[in-house]
Amino acid sequence: MPEPLIVILGAAVRPDGRASPALNRRIEGGFRLAMAHPDSLVFCSGGVGRYGPSEASIMAGRLLAMGLAPERMVLDEASLDTLQTVVAAARFIRSEGLPGAIVCTDSYHTPRTRLCFAALGIASLDGSVEAGPRQMGWPAWLRMRLREAPAIPYDVMLALTKRAGL
């Protein structure tokens, strides 16, 4: 039986082209999940935001350097936000006949991501990485938590409108 797809959600790239702390956390968490699920493919997601290169290409390069086989990686360099990533991953999951997703993102972001997968009819598991005040600092953590409150109903409603198109 196929394994769920490990979906690593993108995060910002710094002006010098290096991964932000959030992107580094997610890459490391995705690698741990890949080692724990050796038959799962790894969906590296994130296009070019304010600064290049793409978030997905940074993920793939780091995962390759950490020892992940390139044939396990699927790059999504088109998605620029959470909902685009979830829709792209859901399409891939359906096309490959996979049982669902393991969501690898910061812990404050996991509920929204999993609700979007559910709205699209895709089962998901929590593979989040800890991202609290200790990891991020209080101001950044509070800002991200406050951003999630309105984003959850907004993205879930949009996801429901996209369900028929999958």
N, C-alpha and C positions, 0 to 999 in steps of 0.2 A: 504494500500500500504506500502511496506517495506521502511524503512529509509536508507539513505546512511550509509556506514561503516565509523566510525571515525578511522582514521589510524594515530597512533602516531609513528613517526619515532624515532629510537634509537639515542643515543649519548653516548659519552665516560663514562666509569666507572672509578673512581679514584683507585689508587693502594690499598687503604684500603677497597675497595668494595662499597664505597658510590657513589651516583649519582653525576655527574659533574653538574655545573651550567646549561649547555645546556639541559641535561637530566631532571633536575628539572623544568626548564621552560616548557618543552614539556609535562611533567606529569601534571603540574598545568593547562596548556592550554587544555590538553585532558580531564581533569576532568570538567573544565568549559563547554566544548563542550558536554560532556556526560550529564551534568545537563540540558543544553539547548535542547538536543535531547534525551529525556528519552527512546525512543524506538530504538535507535541505538546501535548496538554492537560496542565494542571498540577493535581495533586490536593493540595489544601491540607488537612492533617489535624490534628485535635486539638480536643477539646472544652474545656469549662471545667474546669480543675483546681482547685487551692486558691484561685486568684484569677482573676477574669474580666478581660476578655472571653475568648472562646474563642481558642485558639491559631490555629485555622484562619482566624478573622475578622481577627486581627492580620496573619497572612500575607497574606491577600487584600488588605487595605488597603495594606500596604507594597508588594506587587507591583503593584497598581494605580497607586500613586504613582510607582513606578519606570518605569511605561510599559507594563506587560503588559495586553493587552486583556482585559476582563472575561469575554468569551465563551470564553477559553481556560482559565478557572479552574473547578474543581469543588471545592466545599467539603464536607468531612466534619467536622461539628461534634459528632458522636456518639462518636467513638473516644477512649478515654482511656488507651490504652497501645499498645505496639508491635504486639502480636498483633491487637488490634481494628483498628488502621490497616491492617495487611496484609490481613486478611480483607475489610474494606470495599473496599480498592483492588482486590483480586483479583476481587471480585464485579463491580465497575465494569469492569475490564479484560475479563472474560468477556462481560458484557452488551453492551459496545461492540465486541467483536471485535478488541481491540487485541493486538499481539504480545507485550506484557509491560510491565515497569516499569523506569524508571531511578530508583534509590533515592538520595534526597538526605537524608542525615542525617550526624551526626558520624562521623568515620572509625572510632572505637572501637565504634560501634553498627551499622555497616554489615554485618559478618558475620552477626550475629543476624537482622537484617532480611532479608537475602538468603536465608538458610537457611529462614526462615519462608515466603518466597515460593516457594522450591523445594519445600518440603513440601506446598504447596498446588497444585503443578504449574504455577506461573507463572514464566516466564523473567524474569531481572532483570539489569540492568547496574549497575555501580558508578558513582554520581554523588556520592560522599561529599565532605564538606568536611573540611579538616584540623582536627583537634581533639586536639592533643597537649599536653604540658606547657607549651609556649611559649604556646599560645592560652588554656589553662585554668588554668595553675598546677599544680604537682606534686600537691598534696593532692587537688584535684578530679579530675584525670586518673586518679590511682591509684584513687580511690574508684569512678569509673565503670568502669575496667578490671576491678576486683574484682567489681563488680555484674554485669558481662556473663558471667563464668565460669559461675555457676549458672543465669543466665537463658537462656543459649543452649539447653541440652538441655531445659529446662522448656518454653520457648515452642515449640520445634520439635516436641516430643511433642504439645503441645496443638494445634498447627497440623495435624499429621497426622490428629487426630481430627475436624477441621473440613473436611477435604478433600472428603469425600463430600457435604457439604451445600452446596457451591458450585454 
